Amino acid sequence: MSADTPTPAPEAFDLWRRAASETDRDEKQEEETAPAPAEVEDAPAADHRHSTLPHEARRALVYLLKKGVILYAEKRLLFEALCRYRAGIEQQLENMYLRLLVDDKAGIALLRQQETSGDDEDGEMVALITPRTLTLYDTLLLLVLRKHYQERETSGERRVVIDLEQIEARLTPFLPLTNNSRLERKMLTGALGKLKDRKIVAGVRGEDERYEITPAIRYLVSADFLRQLLDEYRKLAASAQNPGDADDE
């Protein structure tokens, strides 16, 4: 067949079909090597990104887990972030068997252990917060501070402050229970330092011997429990001071 002779129609069609097949094959190979839409969108990763808290919310959550309490008076930005992202933070805490208690009026956020049905299958208690056993001295100090806070709050004071002399005067009736003939200032300031670390009291700027009692103390000792304990400790202290009277009874 000469070069000038036209290509028969069937042969021309075969050439077009072969070229089309090669084009289809190339496009198919490109489709196979291209990432699938599911891989690009990646639904699980998207869900994970949506569940991640913003930076300021994570800072508030970490601080709450470390300290157990956030006070508006001390950490205003953290408290505001916690309130702003409260739902997301509560969801994170729920996964750890914890719950959040917020008192907007008092400006305090507290971490609480969630009530569970009991121990897990290994016999270990499902709890991230370990209960702390207080010494008798620390317990008495906590009670007299709670009593003072209740009295001043009832009288309308919003900021309750107490000095070391007032604390010593309130602790004196209970001295027979502590086996001490007198109060040691060093022991008292050490105990107050521990309460300060737990945000139950706060220092007063420029006044080393004065402490502000924070609203956190209300959630550690209820008013009714306070009265019961104080009555019992007063009776025990009187019995220890006058053992003869206790024997007569």
C-alpha positions in Angstrom: 0.0 0.0 0.0 1.4 3.4 -1.1 1.9 6.3 1.3 -0.6 8.3 -0.7 -3.3 5.6 -0.5 -5.9 6.5 2.3 -6.0 4.2 5.2 -9.1 2.0 5.1 -11.8 2.9 7.6 -11.5 -0.3 9.6 -7.7 0.2 10.1 -8.2 3.9 11.0 -10.8 2.8 13.6 -8.3 0.2 15.0 -5.7 2.9 15.4 -8.1 5.2 17.3 -9.3 2.4 19.5 -5.7 1.4 20.4 -4.9 5.1 21.2 -8.1 5.3 23.3 -7.3 2.1 25.1 -3.8 3.5 26.0 -5.3 6.7 27.2 -7.8 4.8 29.4 -5.1 2.6 30.7 -3.0 5.7 31.7 -5.9 7.4 33.4 -6.7 4.2 35.2 -3.1 3.9 36.5 -3.3 7.5 37.6 -6.5 6.8 39.5 -5.0 3.7 41.2 -1.9 5.6 42.3 -3.8 8.7 43.5 -4.8 8.7 47.2 -8.4 7.8 47.9 -10.7 10.5 49.2 -11.0 8.5 52.4 -7.3 8.8 52.9 -7.2 12.5 52.3 -10.2 13.3 54.5 -9.3 10.6 57.1 -12.4 10.8 59.3 -10.8 9.5 62.5 -8.1 12.1 62.3 -10.7 14.8 61.7 -12.6 13.6 64.7 -9.5 13.6 66.8 -8.7 17.2 65.8 -12.2 18.3 66.8 -11.9 16.6 70.2 -8.6 18.3 71.0 -9.0 21.2 73.4 -7.6 24.6 72.6 -4.3 25.6 74.2 -5.7 27.8 76.9 -8.2 25.0 77.9 -5.5 22.4 78.1 -3.4 24.7 80.3 -6.4 25.1 82.6 -7.0 21.3 82.7 -3.3 20.6 83.5 -3.3 23.1 86.3 -6.5 21.7 87.7 -5.1 18.2 87.7 -1.9 19.3 89.4 -3.4 21.6 92.1 -7.0 20.2 92.4 -8.4 23.7 92.5 -8.4 27.0 90.5 -9.2 30.2 92.2 -10.3 33.2 90.2 -8.5 35.6 92.5 -5.2 33.9 91.8 -5.5 32.5 88.3 -8.1 34.6 86.5 -7.2 33.6 82.9 -7.1 29.9 83.8 -10.5 30.1 85.6 -12.1 32.0 82.6 -10.7 29.4 80.2 -12.0 26.6 82.3 -15.5 28.1 82.3 -15.4 28.9 78.6 -14.5 25.3 77.7 -16.2 23.6 80.6 -18.0 21.0 78.5 -14.9 19.8 76.8 -12.9 19.7 80.0 -15.6 17.8 81.8 -15.6 15.2 79.1 -11.9 14.8 79.5 -12.2 14.4 83.3 -15.0 11.9 82.9 -12.6 9.6 81.1 -10.5 9.6 84.3 -13.4 9.0 86.7 -13.2 12.7 87.8 -15.8 15.4 87.9 -15.6 19.2 88.0 -17.3 21.4 90.6 -17.5 25.1 89.7 -18.8 27.9 92.0 -19.0 30.9 89.8 -20.1 33.2 92.6 -17.2 32.3 94.8 -14.8 32.1 91.9 -13.5 28.6 92.5 -13.2 25.4 90.5 -12.6 22.1 92.3 -11.6 18.6 91.1 -13.7 15.8 92.6 -13.4 12.0 92.4 -16.3 10.5 90.5 -18.4 8.0 92.4 -17.8 4.5 91.0 -19.4 1.2 91.6 -16.3 -0.2 93.3 -13.0 -1.7 92.6 -11.9 -2.9 89.2 -11.4 -6.5 88.1 -7.9 -6.5 89.6 -9.1 -5.5 93.0 -7.6 -2.0 92.8 -9.6 1.1 93.5 -10.6 3.1 90.4 -9.4 6.5 91.7 -6.9 9.1 90.5 -7.2 11.2 93.6 -5.7 9.4 96.6 -7.4 10.2 99.9 -5.0 12.0 102.4 -5.0 11.1 106.1 -4.6 14.3 108.2 -2.9 14.3 111.5 -4.9 15.3 114.6 -3.1 18.7 114.6 -3.9 19.4 110.9 -7.5 18.3 111.5 -7.9 20.7 114.4 -6.3 23.5 112.4 -8.7 22.9 109.5 -11.7 22.9 111.8 -10.8 26.2 113.5 -10.2 27.8 110.1 -13.5 26.5 108.8 -15.3 27.8 111.9 -13.7 31.3 111.5 -14.6 31.3 107.8 -18.2 30.4 108.6 -18.6 33.2 111.2 -17.1 35.9 109.0 -19.0 34.8 106.0 -22.3 34.9 108.0 -21.5 38.4 109.0 -21.2 39.4 105.4 -17.5 39.5 104.8 -16.5 38.4 101.3 -12.8 38.2 102.0 -12.0 36.3 105.2 -8.6 36.9 106.8 -7.1 35.5 110.0 -3.8 36.1 111.7 -1.6 33.7 113.6 -2.6 35.0 117.1 -6.3 34.4 116.3 -5.4 30.8 115.1 -3.4 30.2 118.3 -6.2 31.4 120.5 -8.7 29.1 118.7 -6.4 26.1 119.0 -5.5 26.5 122.6 -8.6 24.8 124.0 -7.7 21.7 122.1 -4.0 21.5 123.2 -4.6 18.6 125.6 -5.5 16.4 122.6 -2.2 17.1 120.9 0.0 16.3 123.9 1.6 19.7 123.7 1.7 22.1 126.6 2.0 25.1 124.3 1.6 26.0 120.7 4.8 26.1 118.7 4.7 28.8 116.1 7.0 26.8 113.8 4.7 23.9 113.8 1.7 26.1 113.1 3.3 27.9 110.2 4.4 24.5 108.8 0.8 23.2 108.9 -0.4 26.4 107.3 2.1 26.1 104.6 0.6 22.7 103.6 -2.8 24.2 103.6 -1.5 27.0 101.4 -0.1 24.5 98.9 -3.6 23.0 98.7 -5.1 26.4 98.1 -7.2 26.3 101.4 -5.4 29.4 102.6 -3.5 32.1 100.8 -0.9 34.5 101.9 -1.7 38.2 102.4 0.8 40.4 100.5 3.1 42.3 102.8 1.8 40.6 105.9 3.6 37.3 106.8 1.4 36.5 109.8 -1.9 36.9 108.1 -3.7 34.4 105.9 -6.8 34.6 103.7 -9.1 31.6 104.0 -10.3 30.6 100.5 -13.8 29.4 99.6 -12.2 25.9 99.0 -12.6 25.2 102.7 -16.4 25.2 102.4 -16.2 22.1 100.2 -13.8 20.2 102.5 -15.8 20.5 105.7 -19.6 21.1 105.7 -21.2 23.2 108.3 -23.0 20.3 110.0 -20.0 18.1 110.0 -18.0 21.0 111.4 -20.3 21.4 114.4 -20.3 17.7 115.2 -16.5 17.4 115.1 -15.9 20.5 117.1 -18.4 19.3 119.8 -16.7 15.9 120.0 -13.2 17.4 120.1 -14.2 19.9 122.9 -15.5 17.0 125.0 -12.4 15.0 124.4 -10.2 18.0 125.2 -12.1 18.6 128.5 -11.8 14.9 129.4 -8.0 15.0 128.7 -7.6 18.1 130.8 -9.7 16.8 133.7 -9.3 13.0 133.7 -10.9 12.8 137.1 -14.2 14.2 135.8 -14.2 11.6 133.0 -13.7 8.8 135.6 -16.6 10.0 137.7 -18.8 9.8 134.7 
